[in-house]
Amino acid sequence: MDAIRFEDVSFSYGSGAFAIRNLNFSVREGEFVAVLGHNGSGKSTLARLCNGLLVADDGKISVFGKSVSEKDNLFEVRKEVGIVFQNPDNQTVASIVEDDIAFGAENIGVPREEIGERISFALKAVGMEGYRNALCARLSGGQKQRVAIAGVLAVRPKVMILDESTAMLDPRGRKEVVDVVTRLNREEGMTVVLITHFMEEALRADRAIVMNKGEIVMRGTPEDIFERHEELQTYNLTLPRIGYICRKLREGGLNVADTLDEEKLAEEIASCGSLRNI
């Protein structure tokens, strides 16, 4: 079943130019999809259209078969599609971690006795069990973003969209966040849409799309897209550094797969034998 489906969707902010134009796009339930593109390509507009934060000018958007354009469906749609935005500080609504996580669940009317269970579940899911009573202001950027993810999880959505959620984090913080959502997808079956301009993050996804000027210009597995590196450059995108290393190794005769894991790459290199021809 499609978790999210766009059919000939267009959207303009009123300036005359379309941010999204005639977009056809779908995400299957349980899938992990990466949405890539430079600034202004339409990625964040796509995210906000998914749960009705923006309303399409034309076309049809549905979430698990429910039309997003129908106001009567919006409450259920927003319960099923949670979005984590770029700046974790802008998403913090309480000073204590557990209060911040509880906010969304309280606003959808979850019974008080159940909220405590949801907080515990969400904290465990993001690996923050020991921070329940911590001050949000004292957390690192990566920890704050994991708390933001926990707040979305407490609502129990079926779909999580990360809209440039790692853009303001250092490499360690980015890895923490992507590790969490990858585990949620693989172990909990959560549908994940990862919107990013960090190309290396896309290697975690089942499928990737590249957007440019509000249109999808490339589709396929991350590996397929990265192999088309010259085409990527025309959209101001480049291979992740480790992807570039993997490609150069293959050109040199070593049959290594694209990976984010430096240790795995080292093991593959070692298993391939001699490096004399590189």
N, C-alpha and C positions, 0 to 999 in steps of 0.2 A: 504494500500500500504506500502511496505517496504521502509523506508527512507534510511537505510543502509543494505547491504547484503554482507556477506562473504561466499564464496563457496570454500571449500577445500584450504584455503589460507595458504601458508607457507612463512616465511621470515627469512633470516639469515643476520647478520651484517658482515659476511665474516670470522668469527672466527671458523666456522665449526659447531657450535651448533646453532640450530634453536631457534630464539626468539619467533616465532609463528610457530606452526606445524599443518597442516591439519585442520585449524580452520573453523568451520561452525557457523555462528552467524548472527543474523538479529535484527533490531530495527524497529518497526512499526512506521509510521508517528503519531506524537502526544504522543508517549510513553516516559516514564521516566525510564531509565534502569541504574542500578548501576553496575559497574565493580569493583570487589574486588580482592585483592591478595597482597601478600607480595612483597617487592622489588625484581625485576628481574623476575617477573611472566609473563611479556609480556603485561601489561596493557597500558603503554605509547606507545609501538610499535603499538598496536591496534589503538590507537588514531591517530597516524601519518599516518597510512595506510588509514584511513578513507577519508582523503582529499588529498591524493597524496603527502604528504611531504616525505613519503617513498613509494617505489614501490615494490609490492609483487614479490617474486621469482616464485611462482606458485599459481594457483587458480585465482578466479575472485572476484573483489570487485565492487559493483555498488552503486550509490547514486541516489535515485529516478529513477532507471532504467538505468542511464548513467554509462558506464564503466569508472572507475577511471584510468585505465591503458592507455586509449586513450588520447593523449596529447591535442587533440582538445576539450576535455570535461573538462580539468582541471580548466579553468577559471570559468565556471559555477559551477563546483563541489565546488570550494573554496568559491564561493559566497553563496552556500547553506549550507556549513558545516563550522561553525566557531569554533575555538579552543581557550580556555583560559588556559594558562600554569601555572606552579607552582609559579614562582616568579614574583609578580606584578611589581617590579622595572625593571626587564628585558623586560617588555612589554611596558614600558613608552617611548614614542618617542617625546613628547613635554613637555614644562614646565607648560603650562596652561591646565586645564582639558578639556575645549571645543576643543582646538586644538588637544589634544591627541585623543579624541573621533572621531574627523573629519578625522583623518589620513586614516583609512581604506576605508571610503566612498569616499574620494578624489581619492584614488588609483584605485578604480574600475570605476571611471568616472561619479560619481553622480553629476548632475548639482549643481552649487554653491548655487542657490536659494533653492534647496531641502535639502542641507546639514544642514542648520540651523534647519529645521523642524525635521530632523533625530536626531540631537543632543538633541533637546528638548524632543523628544519621548524617547530616550535612557536614559537620565538623570531621567526622571519621572519613567521609568520602574525599575530603580535600587534605587530609593529614594534619588537621589543626586541633586535635582533641585537647591538647594541653593549653590552648589559648582561649578557652571559653569565657573566662572572666578578665581577659587582658584588655588594655586600653587600645582602641583602634589606632590612635595617633602614634603609638610607640611601635607599631609593626613596620616591617620593611615593605617596599613596594610590592614584591612578590607575594608576601603574606596578606597584604591588603586585598590584592586581586583574588587570592584564594578565598578570602572571607566574602568578597563580592559574589564569587561563584557559589559559595555555600548559601548565601542569601537567596540566590535563584533556585538552588536545589531544594531548599526548604519549602518552596511552593510546589515541588514535585512536577516540574514540566516534563513533557515528552521530548522536547527539542530544546537544545541550548545553542544560542548564536553568540559567538564571541566577535564583537566588532572592534577590530584593532586593539584587542584587550591586552596585548603584550607590548604595544608600541612605546610606552613610557617606562618599560622595565629594562634592567640590565640583563645580560645574557643568562645569568643564573636564575633571575626572576622569570624570564621568558620560558626557560626550560621547566621550572616548577609548574607554571600554569599549563603548559602544553602537556606535561606528564599527567596532570590531574584529568584533563578532559579526554585524553587518550584512554586512560584507565576507565573512566565513566562510560566511554563508548564501547570499549572491548568487554568490560566485565558487567556493566549494568544495562547495556543495550541502548543507551541514550543516543538519540540522533544529534549529531554535532555539525554545525556550520561554522567553520573557522575563517573569518575574514582577516586577511593579513597582507602586508607587503614584505614580510620576512619569508623569503622563498624556502629556506630550510624547514620551516614549520609545516609546509605543505606535504613533505614526505611522510608525515604521519597519516595522511588522509587516504581513503579508498579511491577518491576521485577528485579532480580539480578542474576549475574553470578559470579562465583569464578574461577579465573585463577591460574594455577600452571604450571611452566615450559613450557609456551607457549600454553597450552591446557585449555579448559574449563572443570573443574572437578565437578562443581555443578551448577545447574540451578533451578530457582523457585522464588516464592515471597520472600521478605526479611524474613518474618515470618517463612516460610518453611525452609529456609536455617539456620536461627538462632536456630530453634528447633534441628537441626543436629549439636549441638555444639561440640560433641566429634569428629565428622568428620572434622569440621572447625579447630580444634586444630592440626590435622595432616598436615594442610597447613599453620601452624604458624599464625593462625588467632584466635581471641577470641571474645566472645560476648561483645558488648558495655556494659559499667557499668550498665546503666539503664535497658538494656536487661537482664543482669544477675539478677538484683533485681526483674524484672518482673517474670523471670523464678522461682526464689526462692519463690516468693509469690504464684505462681500457685501451686508449689509443696506443699506449706503449706495450700492449699485449697481455695485460693482467685482467682476467675476467672477474672484476669486482662489481658488486651491486651498489646502487645509490643507497646511502645510509646517513643518518644523523649521528650515529654512534661511533666515536673515534676508536674505541677499543675493538668494536666489531670490524671496522675497516682494517685496523692493524692485524687482526686475526686472519682476515681474508688475504691480506698481502702476504702474510707469513705462509699461508697454506698454498699460495700460488707459486712459491719457490723463488727462483732467482730474479733480481731486479736489473740484470745486466743490460736488457734491451730498452730500458726506460730512459 
